[in-house]
Amino acid sequence: MYCVFWMYPDEKWGGLRPCCQLEPELMAAVKLCETLRSDPEVRFVTMTMEDPNNVGKMGVADVGPDYNWTKRRVIATGRKKANDDNPS
């Protein structure tokens, strides 16, 4: 199932009115997005999906014990630091 969201100008809402439409097929949802984006009045067109055939659990899983990622900061030799030009 795919859901297309967009905002449309509406004075009764005091600006932009939120809208959405469900589409069962991906290509129908993409076509709707293309149609909405071609309208200069429409704003914030986006699409989200829920795949019933999703593999695995929903959400974020814990990493395994062998996962060893670290963020390293590498500074090139001879490169000035940001505050080297400012005497204290």
Secondary structure as a PSIPRED ss2 file (coil, helix, strand):
# PSIPRED VFORMAT (PSIPRED V4.0)

   1 M C   1.000  0.000  0.000
   2 Y E   0.000  0.000  1.000
   3 C E   0.000  0.000  1.000
   4 V E   0.000  0.000  1.000
   5 F E   0.000  0.000  1.000
   6 W E   0.000  0.000  1.000
   7 M E   0.000  0.000  1.000
   8 Y E   0.000  0.000  1.000
   9 P E   0.000  0.000  1.000
  10 D E   0.000  0.000  1.000
  11 E H   0.000  1.000  0.000
  12 K H   0.000  1.000  0.000
  13 W H   0.000  1.000  0.000
  14 G C   1.000  0.000  0.000
  15 G E   0.000  0.000  1.000
  16 L E   0.000  0.000  1.000
  17 R E   0.000  0.000  1.000
  18 P E   0.000  0.000  1.000
  19 C E   0.000  0.000  1.000
  20 C E   0.000  0.000  1.000
  21 Q E   0.000  0.000  1.000
  22 L E   0.000  0.000  1.000
  23 E E   0.000  0.000  1.000
  24 P C   1.000  0.000  0.000
  25 E C   1.000  0.000  0.000
  26 L H   0.000  1.000  0.000
  27 M H   0.000  1.000  0.000
  28 A H   0.000  1.000  0.000
  29 A H   0.000  1.000  0.000
  30 V H   0.000  1.000  0.000
  31 K H   0.000  1.000  0.000
  32 L H   0.000  1.000  0.000
  33 C H   0.000  1.000  0.000
  34 E H   0.000  1.000  0.000
  35 T H   0.000  1.000  0.000
  36 L H   0.000  1.000  0.000
  37 R H   0.000  1.000  0.000
  38 S C   1.000  0.000  0.000
  39 D C   1.000  0.000  0.000
  40 P C   1.000  0.000  0.000
  41 E C   1.000  0.000  0.000
  42 V C   1.000  0.000  0.000
  43 R E   0.000  0.000  1.000
  44 F E   0.000  0.000  1.000
  45 V E   0.000  0.000  1.000
  46 T E   0.000  0.000  1.000
  47 M E   0.000  0.000  1.000
  48 T E   0.000  0.000  1.000
  49 M E   0.000  0.000  1.000
  50 E C   1.000  0.000  0.000
  51 D C   1.000  0.000  0.000
  52 P C   1.000  0.000  0.000
  53 N C   1.000  0.000  0.000
  54 N C   1.000  0.000  0.000
  55 V C   1.000  0.000  0.000
  56 G C   1.000  0.000  0.000
  57 K C   1.000  0.000  0.000
  58 M C   1.000  0.000  0.000
  59 G C   1.000  0.000  0.000
  60 V C   1.000  0.000  0.000
  61 A C   1.000  0.000  0.000
  62 D C   1.000  0.000  0.000
  63 V C   1.000  0.000  0.000
  64 G C   1.000  0.000  0.000
  65 P C   1.000  0.000  0.000
  66 D C   1.000  0.000  0.000
  67 Y C   1.000  0.000  0.000
  68 N C   1.000  0.000  0.000
  69 W C   1.000  0.000  0.000
  70 T C   1.000  0.000  0.000
  71 K C   1.000  0.000  0.000
  72 R C   1.000  0.000  0.000
  73 R C   1.000  0.000  0.000
  74 V C   1.000  0.000  0.000
  75 I C   1.000  0.000  0.000
  76 A C   1.000  0.000  0.000
  77 T C   1.000  0.000  0.000
  78 G C   1.000  0.000  0.000
  79 R C   1.000  0.000  0.000
  80 K C   1.000  0.000  0.000
  81 K C   1.000  0.000  0.000
  82 A C   1.000  0.000  0.000
  83 N C   1.000  0.000  0.000
  84 D C   1.000  0.000  0.000
  85 D C   1.000  0.000  0.000
  86 N C   1.000  0.000  0.000
  87 P C   1.000  0.000  0.000
  88 S C   1.000  0.000  0.000
